[in-house]
């Protein structure tokens, strides 16, 4: 009567390579499609619009009557807005650095 207990601690090790090679760009569920839709719509926002969306999300989350089902939606929208803002800031940063390089390059020639 010596029963072997299952070991659930290492259940991820049992995944095959085919599980890990799934194309991450293709939606595999409704939630993945919704994520792609959120990302697509947010990518069209200006920096200011994305910040306003983030503020709105935070306002909604601070209310006591947030439905548990809505938390994932707020999280995804907030995550994508933040990523979009950071991407836009990085783009502006690179443009400013390029302008500085061009300006300093002109000064050295004169």
Secondary structure, DSSP 8 states (H G I E B T S, - for coil): --------TTGGGG--HHHHTS-TTS--SHHHHHHHHHHHHHTTS-HHHHHHHHHHHHHHHTSTT--HHHHHHHHHHHHHHHHHHHHHHHHHHHHHHHHHHHHHHHHHH-
